[in-house]
Amino acid sequence: MSNAMSLVNVIAKAAADKKASRLVVQDLRNKSDICDYQVVCSASSDRQTQAICNSIQEMAKSQLGERAIAVEGKQTGHWILMDYSSVVVHVFLEEIRDYYALEELWPDAKVVNVDA
């Protein structure tokens, strides 16, 4: 399993532990110059988006020694973007996720099944 895929699995588990909904992982290799995998999930409140973000940061660091290069939007909690270089994570409030529909930017991207 690649390092990126190991990170994806840890991120998915951390998000699921905080009851993230609509968790989707897209394989963007050979489709995007930004990252290899995109993880998108939703939450029902800003507190929950922040809890999901904290859980991802803690588990990625403790289990894999990985730290995000950047984390944006954590203060408001409406749309938190976490950049782990090969993996980009988006934690959205439900209505904001529906508005931006990021998964639709790559409609032909393979959806990856993860053990969350």
N, C-alpha and C positions, 0 to 999 in steps of 0.2 A: 504494500500500500504506500502511495506517495506521501510525502510530508504534508502536501496540500490537502489530500484526502483525509489524513489523520486529523488535521486541524478542522476540516469540515465536520467530521464526526463529533469532535469535542464541542464545537460551536452548536451543533444541532442538539446535542444532549443538554448542554447548559441552558439553551433557550427553552427546551421542552421542560426542564426542571422548574422553570418559572412560568409554566403554562402558556408559552407563546402559541399562537394559533396560526393556521395557514402557512406552515413552514414549507418553503420550497427551496431546493438547491438546484441551480442551473450550472451545467458544465459549459463554460464559455471558452475553453481552449480552442484555438484556431478561429475564434469568432470575435474576440475582444483583445485589445492591447492593454486593457486596464488590469485584468485579473484572469485567473484560470477558472475560478468558481465564484458564483454569486449566491449568497444565502439571504433569503427574504422571509421575514416573519412579521406577525402582527400582535398587537396588544390592545387592551380595551381602555387603558389609562396611561398618562404620562409616568406615573409611578411604576407601572408595570414595565414600560419600555426601559426605564432606567434600571430596574431590577434585572431585566433580561441582559442588558448591557453589562452590568456589574458581574453577573454570573458568568457571562462569556469571558470577560477579562480575567476573572479569577481562575476559571478552569483552564483556559488556554495557557496562562502563566504557570499554574501549579502542575499541570499534566504534561505540557510540552515545552515549557520555557519560552513560549511565544508572547510577545507584546505587540499591541497594535501600533502601527506607524503613526496613525492619527485617529482620533475619535471626534466627530462633529455632531452637534445637536443634542448632546446629553443634557445640557442645562434645561432646555425647554421640554425635551422628551417627545416631541411630535414625530420627528424622523431622525433617528440616530444612525449615522454612518460610521462603520468601523473598518479601517483599512489594515489588513494583515498582508499586504502585498499580493500574494497569489490568491487570497480569499478576501472578498469584500462582503461585509454584512450590512444589511439594512433592517432596522427595527422600526416599524411604523405603527402609529395609531391607525386603526382600521380605515377610517374615512380618508386619511391622507394617502394610504397605500392604494386604495381604490382610485383616487384621483390621478396619481402619477403612473400607476400600472407598469412598473419597471420591468416585470417579467415579460411584457409584451414587446419590449425593445428587441428581444432575440426570440422570436416565436419558434424558430427551428432548433433552439438549444435543447440539448438532452436534459431531461429532469433526472437528477440523481437520487436514488433511494438511500436513505441514511437510517442508521439505528439510533433513534432518539428516544 
